[in-house]
């Protein structure tokens, strides 16, 4: 188990949601809420950092009740493609997948018998509703909408495309995407049944680095908590990358530290109380 030997100097805490800050019941525990409020009150920026769109993150911000503080005003959405300032009520950072990549990714998905989706801050759009698109919308607790001329719609460019489906199919499609797009897009599975296509040079870690610099300090003062592959750049680029005890082995291997408790045991609150506060 990787644990700090002394109190850590932290100015920003970035928090993945699913399987990290959230328990299996998709809720934030009272202990995590209490400790994160203490962090915000002590001057540490507390930043939800999720693959979800902005509107789907807001209920968790309200649960933390820190949005009114200077240290609780930012959220990072869509795996680092968007940073939203709640005080200004505007997006301050945005990175989009080029239209030609979206069109080709959708074409390849269709050839594999799969359907793609694209994200905006408040709506997930798709060609038709399926059990898989419904699963994503329900998990995000967001809104889903069918687009009649989906091909033309994709030409606008979007922050994220997601292809939901059976894990075995997505593994094969991921290989095709990586060979086809190379460094023109970031491709990974955030969950076994969600394959994501993001802009190049984009990730949670890159967004945290940008936000830290925007706030006037280096990312070496940032701490990121995560559990899965979409947290990799956050774990690598934050000064303190912390993997959840329940995280995948790869993320635990590359992390600076690993929590002593799981997401269902308020692992974040436990770690922050012991080694930061």
Protein Blocks (a to p, Z undefined) as FASTA:
>chain_A
ZZdfbdcddfbdcddfehplpcfkopacfklmmmmmmmmmnopacddddfbdfklmmmmm
mmnopmmpmklmbcceehhpaccdfklopafbdcdddfklmmmmmmmmmmnopacddddf
kbccdfbdcfklmmmmmmnopacdddfblmlmmmnopabdcddddfklmmmmmmmmmmmn
mmmbccddfbfklccdddehiafklmmmmmmmmnopafklpccddfbfklmmmmmmpmbd
cddfklcfklmmmpmbdcfbdfklommmmmmmmmmZZ
